[in-house]
Amino acid sequence: MDATLKKITDFSFQLGYDDLPPVAVHECKRRVIDTLACALGGFDAEPSKIARAVAGRVSSKTPARILGTLEPSSPELAAFANGVMIRYLDLNDATGAGGGHPSDALAALLAAAETTPTDGKTFIAAMALVYELFLGFFAAVRVRNKGLDHVIYTVLAAAAGAAKIMTLDREAMANALALALTPNMALEVARRGELSMWKGCAGANASRNALFAVMLAAEGMTAPQSVFEGEHGVWNAVGKFDWPPFAGPDRPFRVTASQLKIYPCEYHGQSPVEATLAIRSQINPADIEAVVVRTYWFAWSEIGSEPEKWTPATRETADHSIPFLICAALLDGKIDAATFGAERIADPRLRSLMQKVQVIHDQELDKLQPGSNPCRLEITLKNGEKRYSSVDHPKGHVQNPASDQDIENKLAGLNNGLLSPGQISGLLEACWRLDELDDVRKLVSSMRIGA
């Protein structure tokens, strides 16, 4: 076993609930609520329906249920279907620096807990492990700079968390981690140009593959033990790196460092949206002559540089477009799920306004990364007057955190009448008491739509 795999395996195997400080436990609970809220918000989306249709064709001797319908499927396909719902709105948590979405992995954990009775404390420990590995892997190497997708972080972290829940021994856990990585080095092409439905499904697929790897390892399947450092391993693909120190008495758990989202769009669109909404009441969109957005390199590269961002044809491209997000916020005074309907995306008035937007990479703003997500907005009116707005830490950033009430409101707001008020109250109570639950399956049971 190479040194990196051993280091990760040893930490994953040894970590327990009693190792977690209260702040880490509380942040795990907050992210469970946030993630389930996003799943409700994405329930009726076309990719979610596609994923549920595929999962619904399969039965299993060890079934896992699909959120909302509670229809049983195989564990890995339930993880995929649930993961698509979680991810669809682009509203679940993020690294805030281009590293992806740690909570994607919760789809694998929920499915694993369906097959292996799991109490709340064990689930919280598995969650903390997911965030530690996901954000640790991201801190060690930026795979997107190598042409690979950030769901590589997801598949490793989800495999570790699922292995924890399914109580794999140390050897089997190492095999699960290696089986997760070896066949699943995903491509960054999923996030370039005109974006397809797969943009919101890649994390779900990583959870599916992670759970499949754990199931194989549990049955005794072996895997390359030099997956990181060996010839043609991860190091060969992305370059040599040192895994950063894990959380412990002197280091906070990384779950406290992920960013929550307020608006359903790519994380680096949060600041531009917030900056726009802050001055929107001062502006009549018909009076706008020009809009200049100054931002840091990753935001410019990801959602403000490609031609498709000025002519989005899909929801996935629109929620990854600074010009679209700013102009929709100017016209509508909000950004929500309805912003990305097909008619809204094609609205001639919105399209015309987008052509007045210029997005500039400001190297001075690069210096504020990764601790902040700066946006400098300048809107010039036809009479020559200018309006300015600036945001460094959008709401939900660890330096400007969302409150517990904000997260509860997010659940209620994304529910869209799917669950009754009583169900919402019961779900919130179960999440806040997660460490007291004797069986995490109660969370899934409480999300029966139409009950």
C-alpha positions in Angstrom: 0.0 0.0 0.0 1.5 3.4 -1.0 2.0 6.0 1.7 -0.8 8.3 0.6 -3.4 5.5 0.5 -2.2 4.2 3.9 -2.4 7.7 5.4 -6.0 8.2 4.2 -7.1 4.7 5.1 -5.7 5.0 8.6 -7.5 8.3 9.3 -10.7 7.1 7.8 -10.8 3.8 9.7 -9.9 5.4 13.1 -12.2 8.5 13.0 -15.2 8.3 15.3 -18.0 10.5 16.5 -16.2 11.1 19.8 -13.4 12.8 17.9 -15.6 15.5 16.6 -16.0 18.9 18.4 -19.6 20.3 18.8 -19.0 22.8 16.1 -18.3 20.1 13.5 -21.3 18.1 14.6 -23.5 21.2 14.3 -22.1 22.0 10.8 -22.9 18.5 9.7 -26.5 18.9 10.8 -26.8 22.2 8.9 -25.5 20.5 5.7 -27.9 17.6 6.0 -30.8 20.1 6.1 -29.3 22.2 3.2 -28.7 19.1 1.1 -32.2 17.7 1.6 -33.6 21.1 0.8 -31.8 21.0 -2.5 -33.1 17.5 -3.2 -36.6 18.7 -2.8 -36.0 21.7 -5.0 -34.6 19.4 -7.8 -37.3 16.7 -7.5 -39.3 17.7 -10.5 -36.4 18.5 -12.8 -36.1 16.5 -16.0 -32.7 15.0 -15.2 -34.1 13.9 -11.8 -37.1 12.2 -13.6 -34.7 10.5 -15.9 -32.5 9.2 -13.1 -35.6 7.9 -11.1 -36.9 6.2 -14.2 -33.6 4.3 -14.7 -33.3 3.5 -10.9 -37.0 2.3 -10.8 -36.3 -0.5 -13.3 -34.0 -2.2 -10.9 -34.7 -4.3 -7.8 -32.3 -5.5 -5.2 -31.9 -8.0 -2.4 -30.4 -5.1 -0.4 -32.6 -2.2 -1.6 -32.2 1.5 -1.0 -35.0 4.0 -1.4 -35.3 7.0 -3.6 -36.0 10.4 -1.9 -39.5 11.6 -2.4 -41.1 8.5 -3.9 -39.5 6.0 -1.5 -39.4 3.6 -4.4 -36.7 0.9 -3.8 -33.8 0.4 -6.1 -30.3 -0.9 -5.9 -28.1 1.1 -3.6 -25.9 2.5 -6.2 -28.8 3.6 -8.5 -30.6 5.1 -5.5 -27.5 7.0 -4.8 -27.4 8.2 -8.4 -31.1 9.3 -8.5 -30.8 11.0 -5.1 -27.6 12.7 -6.1 -29.1 14.1 -9.3 -31.9 15.7 -7.2 -29.4 17.1 -4.7 -27.2 18.7 -7.4 -29.7 19.8 -10.1 -30.3 23.4 -8.9 -26.6 24.1 -8.3 -27.6 25.2 -4.8 -25.8 22.7 -2.5 -22.6 23.7 -0.7 -19.3 24.3 -2.4 -15.6 24.8 -1.7 -15.8 28.3 -2.9 -12.6 28.1 -4.9 -13.5 25.8 -7.9 -13.2 22.5 -6.1 -16.8 21.3 -6.4 -19.5 20.3 -3.9 -18.8 18.1 -0.9 -22.4 17.4 -0.1 -22.8 15.5 -3.4 -21.4 12.6 -1.5 -24.3 12.5 0.9 -26.2 10.6 -1.8 -23.8 7.7 -1.3 -24.0 7.9 2.5 -27.8 7.9 2.6 -27.9 4.9 0.3 -25.3 3.1 2.4 -27.3 3.8 5.5 -30.4 2.2 3.8 -28.5 -1.1 3.4 -26.7 -1.0 6.8 -28.7 0.1 9.8 -26.8 3.2 10.9 -27.3 5.5 13.9 -27.0 9.2 13.7 -23.6 9.5 15.4 -22.1 7.1 12.9 -23.6 9.0 10.0 -22.3 12.3 11.3 -18.8 10.8 11.7 -19.0 9.5 8.1 -20.1 13.0 7.0 -17.2 14.7 8.7 -14.9 12.1 7.0 -16.4 13.0 3.6 -15.6 16.7 4.1 -12.1 16.0 5.5 -11.1 13.9 2.5 -12.9 16.0 -0.2 -11.5 19.3 1.0 -8.2 17.8 1.8 -7.8 16.3 -1.7 -8.8 19.7 -3.1 -6.2 21.4 -0.9 -3.6 19.0 -2.1 -4.1 19.3 -5.9 -6.3 21.3 -8.2 -7.3 18.5 -10.6 -9.3 20.9 -12.9 -6.0 22.5 -13.9 -5.1 19.0 -15.2 -8.2 18.6 -17.4 -10.0 16.4 -14.8 -13.3 17.0 -13.1 -13.7 17.9 -9.4 -15.9 14.8 -8.9 -12.7 12.9 -8.4 -12.7 14.4 -5.0 -16.3 13.3 -4.6 -15.7 9.6 -5.5 -12.9 9.2 -3.0 -14.7 11.0 -0.2 -18.0 9.3 -0.8 -16.2 5.9 -0.8 -14.6 6.6 2.5 -17.9 7.7 4.1 -19.9 4.8 2.7 -17.2 2.4 3.9 -17.4 3.9 7.3 -21.2 3.3 7.4 -20.9 -0.2 6.1 -18.2 -1.0 8.7 -15.5 -2.3 6.3 -12.3 -3.4 8.0 -9.1 -1.6 7.3 -8.0 -3.7 4.3 -11.4 -3.6 2.7 -11.5 0.2 3.2 -8.2 0.6 1.4 -9.5 -1.5 -1.5 -12.7 0.6 -1.6 -10.8 3.8 -1.9 -8.5 2.4 -4.6 -11.5 0.9 -6.4 -13.2 4.3 -6.3 -10.3 6.2 -7.9 -8.8 3.7 -10.4 -11.7 3.6 -12.9 -13.3 7.0 -12.2 -10.9 9.8 -13.2 -13.6 12.0 -14.8 -13.1 14.6 -17.5 -13.4 18.4 -17.0 -15.1 18.7 -20.4 -18.4 18.3 -18.5 -18.0 22.0 -17.4 -16.8 23.7 -20.6 -18.7 25.4 -23.4 -22.4 24.8 -23.7 -23.3 22.7 -20.7 -25.4 19.6 -20.8 -27.5 17.9 -18.2 -24.5 15.9 -17.2 -23.0 18.9 -15.4 -25.5 18.3 -12.6 -25.3 14.5 -12.8 -21.5 14.1 -12.5 -21.4 14.3 -8.7 -24.3 11.8 -8.5 -22.4 9.5 -10.7 -19.4 9.8 -8.5 -21.6 8.8 -5.5 -22.9 5.8 -7.5 -19.4 4.7 -8.4 -18.2 5.2 -4.9 -20.9 3.0 -3.4 -20.3 0.4 -6.0 -16.6 0.3 -5.1 -17.5 -0.1 -1.4 -19.9 -3.0 -2.2 -17.2 -4.7 -4.3 -14.6 -4.2 -1.5 -17.0 -5.6 1.1 -17.2 -8.8 -0.9 -13.4 -9.1 -1.1 -12.6 -7.4 -4.4 -9.0 -6.2 -4.4 -7.6 -3.0 -6.0 -4.2 -1.5 -6.9 -2.5 -0.6 -3.7 -0.3 2.0 -5.4 -3.2 3.9 -6.7 -1.7 7.3 -5.7 2.0 6.9 -6.0 2.6 4.0 -8.3 3.4 4.0 -11.9 0.5 5.4 -13.9 -1.4 6.2 -10.7 -3.0 9.5 -9.6 0.4 11.2 -9.2 1.2 10.4 -12.8 -2.1 12.0 -13.9 -2.0 15.2 -11.8 1.5 15.5 -10.5 3.1 14.6 -7.2 1.5 16.1 -4.1 1.6 15.8 -0.3 -1.7 15.1 1.5 -2.4 18.0 3.9 -2.7 17.3 7.7 -6.0 16.0 8.9 -8.2 17.6 11.5 -7.5 17.0 15.1 -7.1 18.7 18.4 -5.1 21.5 16.8 -6.8 21.7 13.4 -10.5 22.4 12.8 -12.5 19.9 10.8 -12.9 20.9 7.2 -16.7 20.6 7.3 -16.7 24.0 8.9 -14.9 25.5 5.8 -17.4 24.7 3.1 -19.5 27.5 1.7 -23.3 27.4 1.6 -25.3 28.9 -1.3 -28.2 31.4 -1.3 -28.8 31.5 -5.1 -29.2 28.6 -7.4 -26.2 29.1 -9.6 -22.5 28.3 -9.8 -20.7 29.4 -6.6 -18.7 32.1 -8.3 -21.9 33.7 -9.4 -23.0 34.3 -5.8 -21.1 37.5 -5.5 -22.1 39.0 -8.8 -25.8 38.3 -8.1 -25.5 39.7 -4.6 -23.7 42.8 -5.9 -26.4 43.4 -8.5 -29.3 42.9 -6.2 -27.8 45.4 -3.7 -28.1 48.3 -6.3 -31.0 47.0 -8.4 -33.5 49.4 -6.9 -31.4 52.4 -8.1 -31.5 51.3 -11.7 -34.1 51.1 -14.5 -32.7 48.4 -16.8 -33.9 50.4 -19.8 -31.5 53.1 -18.9 -28.4 50.9 -18.9 -25.6 51.7 -21.3 -23.0 49.3 -20.1 -22.2 46.8 -17.4 -18.6 46.0 -16.3 -17.9 43.1 -14.0 -14.4 42.8 -12.5 -13.6 39.4 -10.9 -10.8 37.0 -10.2 -9.4 34.5 -12.7 -11.4 31.4 -11.8 -14.7 33.2 -11.9 -13.8 34.8 -15.2 -12.6 31.5 -16.7 -15.5 29.4 -15.4 -18.5 31.6 -15.9 -17.4 34.8 -17.7 -15.1 34.1 -20.6 -16.6 31.6 -23.1 -18.9 33.0 -25.9 -21.7 30.5 -24.8 -22.1 32.5 -21.6 -23.6 35.4 -23.6 -25.9 33.1 -25.5 -26.9 30.3 -23.1 -29.1 27.6 -24.6 -29.5 25.4 -21.5 -30.3 25.9 -17.9 -26.9 24.5 -17.1 -25.1 27.1 -19.1 -27.3 29.9 -17.8 -26.6 29.1 -14.2 -22.9 29.2 -15.1 -23.0 32.6 -16.8 -22.2 35.9 -15.1 -23.9 37.9 -17.9 -27.1 35.9 -17.6 -27.2 36.0 -13.8 -26.5 39.8 -13.6 -29.1 40.7 -16.3 -31.8 38.4 -14.8 -31.2 39.9 -11.4 -31.5 43.4 -12.9 -34.7 42.6 -14.7 -36.4 40.4 -12.1 -35.0 41.6 -8.8 -34.2 38.0 -7.8 -32.5 34.7 -8.8 -34.5 31.6 -8.1 -35.4 28.3 -9.8 -37.9 30.1 -12.1 -35.1 32.3 -13.5 -33.8 29.3 -15.6 -37.0 28.4 -17.4 -36.6 27.9 -21.1 -38.7 31.0 -22.0 -36.8 33.1 -19.5 -33.4 32.0 -20.9 -34.6 32.9 -24.5 -36.2 36.2 -23.5 -35.1 38.8 -26.2 -35.0 41.6 -23.6 -32.7 39.6 -21.4 -30.6 38.6 -24.4 -30.2 42.2 -25.5 -29.2 43.4 -22.1 -26.6 40.6 -21.8 -24.7 42.0 -24.8 -24.0 45.2 -22.8 -22.1 43.1 -20.1 -18.3 42.9 -20.1 -16.6 40.5 -17.7 -12.9 41.4 -16.9 -10.3 39.3 -15.1 -8.8 41.7 -12.6 -5.4 40.4 -11.4 -5.6 42.5 -8.3 -8.7 40.5 -7.2 -6.8 37.3 -7.6 -4.8 38.4 -4.6 -7.9 38.1 -2.4 -8.4 34.5 -3.4 -9.1 32.0 -1.9 -10.2 33.7 1.3 -12.8 35.8 -0.5 -14.9 35.7 -3.7 -14.6 39.4 -4.8 -16.8 41.1 -7.4 -16.6 44.7 -8.5 -19.7 45.9 -10.5 -19.9 49.1 -12.4 -23.1 50.0 -14.3 -23.1 53.0 -16.6 -26.4 54.6 -17.4 -27.3 56.3 -20.7 -27.1 59.7 -19.0 -23.5 59.0 -18.0 -24.2 58.3 -14.4 -22.6 55.3 -12.8 -23.7 52.9 -10.1 -21.2 50.8 -8.2 -21.4 47.7 -6.0 -18.9 45.4 -4.4 -19.0 42.1 -2.6 -16.2 40.0 -1.2 -18.0 37.5 1.0 -21.5 36.6 -0.3 -24.1 35.4 2.2 -23.3 31.7 3.1 -19.5 32.3 2.9 -17.8 31.2 6.1 -16.9 34.9 6.7 -20.6 35.8 6.2 -22.4 32.7 7.3 -26.0 31.7 6.7 -27.8 31.3 10.0 -29.6 28.2 11.1 -32.9 30.0 10.4 -31.6 30.8 6.8 -31.1 27.1 6.2 -34.5 26.2 7.7 -36.0 28.8 5.4 -34.2 27.3 2.5 -35.8 24.0 3.1 -39.3 25.5 3.4 -38.7 27.6 0.3 -37.5 24.8 -1.9 -40.2 22.4 -0.8 -42.7 23.8 -3.3 -45.6 22.1 -1.5 -44.1 18.6 -2.0 -44.1 17.9 1.8 -46.7 19.0 4.2 -45.9 21.6 6.9 -46.0 18.8 9.4 -43.5 16.8 7.4 -41.2 19.8 7.1 -41.3 20.3 10.9 -40.7 16.6 11.5 -37.8 16.5 9.0 -36.2 19.6 10.7 -36.5 18.0 14.1 -34.9 14.8 12.9 -32.0 16.7 11.3 -31.3 18.8 14.4 -31.5 15.6 16.5 -29.5 13.6 14.1 -27.0 12.5 16.8 -29.9 11.1 18.8 -31.4 9.0 15.9 -31.1 5.3 16.3 -31.7 4.8 12.5 -30.9 7.3 9.8 -33.4 5.7 7.5 -36.0 7.8 9.4 -34.6 10.8 7.4 -35.5 9.2 4.1 -38.8 7.9 5.4 -39.8 11.5 6.4 -39.4 12.7 2.8 -42.3 10.8 1.3 -44.0 13.2 -1.2 -47.7 13.0 -1.2 -47.9 11.2 2.1 
